[in-house]
């Protein structure tokens, strides 16, 4: 069992890295193209990445200790097995089992060859489910068979070539029974996929959702949150790059540099760049003052957004100055607790209103700022927010 769990664990570690690496660009792509973030498309993508990694690592692990591994391969070991259904003979050799005697079926549970073949069927079972999701017609099972055979053949070639000559000698067996079991698993997954897919929106439903959001002029609630998050990330990056030059050890200096960078990104820059921020440019959106002075609206938005950061920065500054002054220490602890409360209220309110499908976050509504998708005109819609 450890030989199966260890590759899945490694796949999980690699998956976390790839998920972080790929999810952000994929989210940006969705926002730029459709103006919204699809949870289900992202979930399908990351689940397929994890499954693919797990399947491949199950094929190549455990690896030899050395690339020059010929000494680790037992002399006379069979590295190619081309006889179909050899596993049946192997099972009969390991335990008392006969197809025509049902009472011997229970003995399969103690046969190692049965478990190997069973896990080979499971290996490409999820692939059949993914294929059924995209090819909804149940008559397309041939696609699952061909793709399952192709992927299985790739796995077997990987084993026969010692991971494409990465190692000196093959250390896993090229087995025609693996091809049969993997292909059968893909077809089986395709045929019974509806039992799993009933819990997931259909591809047609997701396509209709894309068309709906693509026709919207105002950026979605999630896109408006994402625009601010990207600007915060850029401001943090600028502060980390600049602070070593002017305030390498000063907590107050770092906080002031972040505040200036954040103010520049969401007030000065959109005021001179036709409403665009760095985050807005990335997701193809811009800020529009609903009524009144543009610069004043952007300023109000800044202070609403910066308030939690201000309390956190003040708390960090007081904490860095803590010595033997009891009053100062109590003030620092009190402000730290208040800062945490402000963040909880701030984030909690956003999540609740997002869940209730509001059209804009409170910081944009109270500031009188609308986030418009680039290329969309919404002059006729502004009055309803005044």
N, C-alpha and C positions, 0 to 999 in steps of 0.2 A: 504493500500500500504506500510505503514511503516513496517508492520510485514514481508513483503517480502524483503524490502531494507536493513533492519538492519542485518539479517543473511548474506546477500551478502557482506555488509560492513565488518562484522567480518571475513568472509572468505577471503576477500581481505587483511586484516591485517595479518592473519595467513599465507596466501599464500606468502606474501613478505618474511616472515621469512623462510618458507620452501623452497622457490625458491632459496634464497641465500644459504641455507644449502645443498640443493641437486644438484644445477646446477654445482658447482665446482667439486664435486666428479664425476658427470655424464660426465662432459667435460674431466676430467682426464681419465676416463674409455674409452671414445671414442678415445682419442689420443693414449692411450696405446694399444688399440686393433686394430684400423684402421688407426692411423696416421693422423686423421683429425677431425674437429669439424663439426657436422651436425646441421645446424641451424634449419632445419625442424623437425628433431627428438627431439631436445631440445624444440622447440616451442610446439610440440604435447604433450610432457611430462608435461611441466609446465601448458599448457592449461587444460590438463586432471586433474592435481592436483587441479587447481582452480575450475574447474567444480565440482569435487567430493566434495571438501570442501563446496562449495555453496549449493549443493544438500543436503548434510547431515545437515548442519546448518539450512537450511530451515525446516528440519524435527524436529529438537530438540529445536529450538528457537521460541518464547521467553521462557526462563526457569523460573520456580518458584523462588521466592526470598529465600526460605529456602529448605534444603534437607528434612526436616520434613514438607512436603507441604500438608498434608491431609486436613488441615484447609482451604487451598486455593481452594480446589476442591468443587464446589457447591453440596450440597446434592441432590442425585437423578440424577446426570449428567450421561448420557449414554456414556460409555467408549468403547463399542464394538458395531459395526454396521455391521451385517452379511447379510443384505438383498440387493441383487444385484439391481442396478439401482434405489436405493432409492433417488438418487439426482434428478431424473426426477420428482418424487412426491414433493420433496422439492422445486424445481423451480416452479412447478404449484401452490404450496401453497403460494409462495412469490410474484409471478406476474401472469398475465393473459397470459398463454402460452399453446398452443396445437400443437402437431406434425402435425396434418392434416390441420392446419390453418396457412399458411405461413405468413400471415399478423401479426401474434403474435410473430414472430421470433425476431423482434426488441426489444421486451420486455425483452429478455434474457440479454441485456446490463445493466439492472437495478436489476438483480437477483444475490445476493451474492453467492448462491450455484453454479451458472453457472461459476462465476469467480474462485471459489475454484477448480472445476473440470477442468477448462481450464488450470490453473496453474499446476495441477497434471499431465496433459498430457505433458505440456512443461518441467516438472521436469526431465523426462528421455528421452526427445527428443534428446538431445545431445549424450546420451549414444548410441542410435541407430546409430547416425552418426559415432561415434568412432568404433562401431562394424562393420559397413559396410566398413570402411577403411581397417580393417584387414581381414574381410571375404568379398572379393570383389564380390563374386557370389551372384546375387540378389535372387537366390533360397534358400539362407541360412537365410531367414527372421525368420525361427523358432529359430535360435540362439538368435536373438534379442528378440523374445518373451520370451524365457526361461530365458535369462539373465535379461531382464526387470522385469519379474515376481519375480526372485530371489532377485534382489536388492530391489524391492518394498516390498517384504515380510520381508526383513531385516529391512527396515525402519519402517514397521508396528509393527514388534516385538519390535524394539527399543522403539516405543511409548507405546506399551502395557505393557512392563516391566519397564516403567519409567526410560528409558535409562539404562537398565540392572541393576535395583535396586539401581541406584544412588540416586533416590528420593524415598520417602516412598510410594507415591501413583502416579498412572498414571495421567498425566495432558493433554494428547492428545488422540484422539479417534482412535482406531483400526477400520478402515473402509474398507470393501470389495470393495467399489466403488473406493477407492484410488488404490487398486491393479489393478483393471480393467483399470483405466485411465492411471496409470504409464506404464503398459504393452503396452497399445495402443500407448502411446507416444514413447516408444522405437521402436516399429514396424514402426510407421509413420516416425520417424527419419531415420530408416534403408532404407525405401523405397525411400525417396526423398533426401537421402544423396548426390547423384551425383550433385545436384544443388550447394552444398557447396564444395564438394571435387574437383571440376574442377579447383579450384584455388590453390590446394595443390599437390605437386609431389606425384605420386603413391608410394606405398610401394615397388613395383618392381624397380622403378627408384632409390629409396634410397638404395635398396640392391645392385643394379649395381654400384652405386656411391661408396659404401663401398668396393666392390670388386676391383674397379679401384684404390682407394687410398691404399688399403691393399697391392697392388702389387708395389707401388712406393717405391723407395729406399731413396730418399731425403725427409726429413720432409717437410710438407706443410708450406706455408707462415704463416698461423695461428698458427701452432705448434711451429714455431720458435719464434713468438711473445710470445706465452704462456710460453715457456721455460725461457725467460728473465723475464716475469712478476712474475713467481713463485720464481725466484732467488731474485728479488727485494723484494718480500713479506718476504722471509726468512731473507734477510739482514735487513729489517726493524724490524722484530721480534727480531733478535739478538741484534740490536742496542738498542731497548727498554728494553731488559733484562739486557744488560751490562751497559748502560749509567748511571743508578741509582747508580752503584757501584763506578764509577770513575768520572762522571760529571753529577750529578743529576740536576744541575740548569744551566749549561753552554750550550748555543746554539752551540758554536763552538765545544765543546767536543762531543756533540751528533752527529754533522755533521761528525766529523772525525771518530767516531766509526762506523757510517754507511758506510763511504767510505772504511774503512779497511775491514769491513765485506763483502761488495760487491766485493772488489778486491779479497779477498780470495775465494769467491764463484765462480767467473767467470774467474779467472786467475790461482791462485795457485792450487785450487782443480782439475780442469780439466787437468792441466799439470801433476799432479801426479796420477790421477785416470783414465787414459786412455781416456781422452776427456769428461768425464762425469761431469756434474754439478748436484746440488740437483734438480733443475727444470728438467734437462734432464733425470735424473734417474726416476723421477716421470712419465714422459711421454714416457719413453723408447727411448731416443735419446742421441746422443753424438756429441761433437764438433770435427771437423777434419780440420787441417790446409791444405789449398789447395796447397800452395807452400811456401817454406822457413821455418824459425824457428817457431816451434809451440808456444813457449813462447812469441815471438815477436808478432805473430798474435793475440794471446789472449790479450796481452797488448793493442794493437791498438784497438781491439774490446771494451775493458774496457773503454778507454778514449772517444770513440765515444758515448757509452751508458751513461757514467757518466757525460758528459758535461752539459746536462740540470740540473742534480742534483747539480752540482758544482755551477752553476749560482744561483740556488734557495737557496743553503746553504749560499753562500756569501751574498745574499740579506737579508736572515734572520739574519745573524750575524751583518750586518750593521744596520738593523732595531732595533735589541736588544740594540745597543750602541747609538741610537739616543738620543741626549740631546738638547743643545741649539746651537750646531754647524750647521750653515745654510748650509755650503758646504757638511758636512757629511750627513745631511738630504736630500739634493738634490741628492747626489750620491746614497743614499739608495733607494729613489723613482725611480730614473732613472734605477738602476740595477734591481729593482722589475719589472718594465715595460719591460726591455730587457729580463729578465728571462721568463716572460709570453710569449713574442714573440717567444723565442727559443722553448718553450714547444709546442706552437701552430704549429710552422713549423715542429717540430719533429714528433708530433702525426699526423698532417695533411698529411705529406709525407707518413707515414706508411699506413694510411687509404686509400690514393689515390692509392698507389702501390698495396695494398692488393685488392682493388676493380678492378684493372687492371690485377689481377692474375699473378703478378710477382712470380718468383720462390724463391727469398730470399729477406729479408729486406736489406736496404742500409748498415746498420752497419755490417752485415755479409759479404756483397759483398766487401765493402771497406777494411775490415779487412782481407779478404782472408780466411774466416772461413766458413765451410760448416756444416750444422746440418744433421746428418745421423740417420735414424731410426735404432734402435738396431736390430741386426740380419740380416740387409740388407747390401750388399756390393755394392759400387758404385765407385770403383777405375777407371773404364772405363769412368766415367762421369766427373771426376774432371777437366780434361784439358779444357773443354769448359768454365770454369769460370776463367781460368788463364789469 
